[in-house]
Amino acid sequence: MSIQKLSAVLAQTYENFPKGRFITLVVLRTTQSETIFRTEGSGEPMCSEFVQAGINDETIIQRLVMTKRKQIAPERRYGREFLRAHELLYTSKDGTLCSLNTNSPCEYCVDCFLYGFAAGGGGAQKSRIWTEDAFSILPATEVLGERTINAIYENGTMRDQNGNASTALNTSEYIKPGVHFLDVVTLKDITVDELRYVIGNICYTSRYGAVSSRVGRMENEILGLFGSIAELPSSLELVQAVYDALDKPLEHPLNTKRLMEKAKQVLSNWKNRRGVSVHLSDADLASVITDVDHHWSEAERDNFLKRLSQSYEAFRQVTSESKKGKSKSKKAAVEVES
């Protein structure tokens, strides 16, 4: 099995202390519908940055940005859906079931152990999924469009029953379908089942950004998988290198097949970088994805998720005992003071 080729950079079990094992996933994210990435409310511009076009091409261009939070939040929520369905989320300190953005994580579930948490009352777990902003290949001017939004009344017109005109008229930017973002995701000191869980979250998550119930369809494809003792180049460096390799002039929509060929040519040079010990071939990578699909299948998913959750049991007990010890210490201190 090709996933065994990663054994040198995989942890045998979860550990509290890092040991310098890195797995890098290179992900091609392609919009399949109109998509919106912004940090504020309706009417705000798309997230973008002015950066150098390529490593050799020193022209400054404005690229669209898929921020790290826009990537990781939907993928975490996808995984948590199945943890909830298989009753693998735990109760937090305030008695509620573990959930995101509530300042009361359970600290015991797969998501907390893998993606991390920060509890307002103390305690934290650093994420072992390291992400960064993903950048579009093409400049923002090539891949943005505008859409006029209106809201009609139930009578099918822009006027209500009293003849008053609707004021719900707005023009909003959107990212066109077929826009490519390249992304580098770094996994730190993870086990084989954690790798399967993370890859599953990436490959199966299909909606990102604002208004995701209407727009935001996206396809994720893993182009490369590396094992190393250090981080590999950033998402921006990768985009710039691929931009240099593509035939000019470039215009939207880019040919996806041609883009993937150029990206893989760039990635082939990474196997010679300092610290890289494993680079999976296309065939080995396809075998890993097949393995992930198998473990996420209806027949295997329950066993897979419960096995992954059980792998943290010893650390849950240590944490629980530690909390009891702190509680007793505080109680004793109060008794001494009184």
PyMOL commands that set and color helices and strands:
alter all, ss='L'
color gray80, all
select helices_A, chain A and resi 2-9+68-85+110-115+140-143+192-204+235-245+256-268+270-272+282-296+301-310+313-337
alter helices_A, ss='H'
color red, helices_A
select strands_A, chain A and resi 22-31+48-52+60-66+117-118+124-125+129-130+134-139+144-150+169-175+180-188+218-228+276-279
alter strands_A, ss='S'
color yellow, strands_A
deselect
rebuild
show_as cartoon
